[in-house]
Amino acid sequence: MLKEFNAFLMRGNILDLAIAVVIGAAFGAIVSSFVSDLLMPPIGLALGQVNFAELFISLTGRSYPTLAAAKAAGVATINYGIFLTTVINFIIIASVVFLLMRQVNRMTAKPTVAPVAPTTKECAYCASAIPLKAKRCPRCTSELITI
């Protein structure tokens, strides 16, 4: 049973999937860092010194200066700034995956199907399908005109 499990794990598809998951996680971390550390600060600056990580709504109705202060007070909050950052992460990752799959689909060769030559023709008298080499229709026994 251990040998079977080992053979299952060493199959090409499982290894490819494992490698894809590891690379995907690393790519996700890079994109998250890009969005939160490089992209959102200039956007926040352009919008008037807004820190997206600190955008929240207190569900108690009380005002808190920072998200950390609200969390320390044990208040339930809606963290829409963090959610917005996560949505931007998703859009960037989805766009990159889309562009990658688009290129992969362009590079993979599509099988070309050669046109198949017809093997039958239609009888001019009874409209049944007959072999191309036939001189007489097997259904209506008409003599066929060959050109």
C-alpha positions in Angstrom: 0.0 0.0 0.0 2.9 2.4 0.7 4.4 1.6 -2.7 1.0 2.4 -4.4 0.8 5.7 -2.5 4.4 6.6 -3.4 3.6 5.8 -7.1 0.5 8.0 -6.9 2.5 10.9 -5.5 5.3 10.6 -8.0 2.9 10.7 -11.0 3.6 13.7 -13.3 0.2 15.4 -12.7 0.5 15.4 -8.9 4.0 16.8 -9.0 3.0 19.5 -11.5 0.1 20.4 -9.4 2.3 20.7 -6.2 4.8 22.9 -8.0 1.9 25.1 -9.4 0.5 25.5 -5.9 3.9 26.5 -4.4 4.6 29.0 -7.2 1.1 30.3 -7.0 1.4 30.9 -3.3 4.7 32.7 -3.8 3.2 34.8 -6.7 0.2 35.7 -4.4 2.6 36.9 -1.7 4.5 39.0 -4.2 1.3 40.6 -5.6 0.0 41.2 -2.1 3.2 43.0 -1.2 3.1 44.9 -4.5 -0.4 46.1 -3.8 -0.1 47.0 -0.1 3.5 48.3 -0.2 3.9 49.9 -3.6 0.5 50.5 -5.2 -1.8 51.6 -2.4 0.4 54.2 -0.7 0.6 56.4 -3.9 -3.1 56.0 -4.5 -3.8 56.9 -0.8 -1.5 59.9 -1.2 -3.3 61.0 -4.3 -6.6 60.7 -2.5 -5.5 63.0 0.3 -3.3 61.0 2.8 -5.6 58.0 3.0 -4.2 54.8 4.5 -6.4 52.0 3.1 -5.4 49.6 5.9 -7.0 52.0 8.4 -10.4 52.5 6.6 -13.0 50.9 8.7 -16.5 51.3 10.1 -17.2 50.7 13.8 -20.4 48.7 14.3 -21.0 50.2 17.7 -21.3 53.7 16.4 -18.4 55.0 18.5 -15.5 56.6 16.7 -11.9 55.2 17.1 -8.8 56.9 15.7 -7.3 53.7 14.3 -8.3 50.2 13.5 -5.8 49.0 16.1 -7.5 51.0 18.7 -10.9 49.6 17.7 -9.6 46.1 17.8 -8.0 46.7 21.2 -11.4 47.8 22.5 -12.9 44.6 21.2 -15.2 46.4 18.8 -16.6 44.7 15.8 -15.6 46.5 12.6 -16.1 46.4 8.9 -12.6 46.8 7.4 -13.5 48.0 3.9 -10.0 49.4 3.3 -8.4 45.9 3.7 -11.2 44.4 1.6 -10.5 47.0 -1.2 -6.8 46.0 -1.1 -7.8 42.3 -1.3 -10.0 43.0 -4.3 -7.2 44.8 -6.1 -4.9 41.8 -5.3 -7.5 39.5 -6.8 -7.9 41.6 -10.0 -4.1 41.7 -10.6 -3.7 38.0 -10.0 -6.7 37.1 -12.2 -5.4 39.4 -15.0 -2.0 37.8 -14.9 -3.5 34.3 -14.9 -5.8 35.3 -17.8 -2.9 36.7 -19.9 -0.8 33.6 -19.1 -3.5 31.2 -20.2 -4.2 33.3 -23.3 -0.5 33.0 -24.3 -0.5 29.2 -23.5 -3.6 28.7 -25.7 -2.0 30.6 -28.5 1.2 28.6 -28.3 -0.5 25.1 -28.2 -0.9 23.7 -31.6 -4.5 23.0 -32.5 -4.9 19.7 -34.4 -5.7 20.3 -38.0 -8.3 18.1 -39.5 -7.7 17.3 -43.1 -10.9 17.6 -45.2 -12.3 14.1 -45.9 -13.0 13.4 -49.5 -16.6 12.3 -50.1 -17.2 8.6 -50.6 -20.8 8.8 -51.8 -22.9 10.7 -54.2 -26.6 11.3 -54.5 -28.7 9.5 -57.1 -30.3 12.0 -59.4 -33.5 10.0 -59.6 -34.3 8.8 -56.0 -31.9 11.0 -54.0 -30.4 8.1 -52.1 -26.7 8.0 -51.2 -24.7 5.7 -53.4 -20.9 4.9 -53.7 -19.0 7.2 -56.0 -17.9 4.3 -58.3 -21.5 2.9 -58.8 -22.8 2.9 -62.3 -26.4 1.9 -61.3 -28.4 3.0 -58.2 -29.0 0.0 -55.9 -32.2 1.4 -54.7 -34.0 2.5 -57.9 -31.8 0.6 -60.4 -31.5 3.8 -62.5 -28.4 3.9 -64.7 -26.2 6.7 -63.5 -24.6 9.2 -65.8 -20.8 9.4 -65.2 -19.0 12.5 -66.2 
